[in-house]
């Protein structure tokens, strides 16, 4: 499904990902009974010109990979994510260097914040909550 052509070029089936990939997960994000691909890429965006970690979600439509969501931000600075218990868990860092883990669910056209699993804590504790 995800293949690496060289250090900076990945493909998700035929979908070209010309960005470094730092994370790849699968899960039924939108609740339709089919798994989507959650791909963490490093890139800038029109609204956030500094390169950072972003979350892209892809699904299959008639056997072809299509973007479901090409997110630029999920809370603060995105550090990592994990799909668990029907939610996308997101590990963020704030401007003071504190970490939070939040749960996000699919709603209509994108991810909607549900609740924090832990807020404003140190990195080690946040990682524990991300991995639960």
Buried (B, 14 or more C-beta within 10 A) or exposed (E): EBEEEEEEBBBBEEBEBEBBBBBBBBBBBBEEEEBBBBBBBBBEBEEEEEEBBBBBBBBBEEEEBEEBBBBBBBBBBBBBBBBBEEBBBBBBBEEEEBBBBBBBBBEEEEBEEBEBBBBEBEEEEBBEBBEE
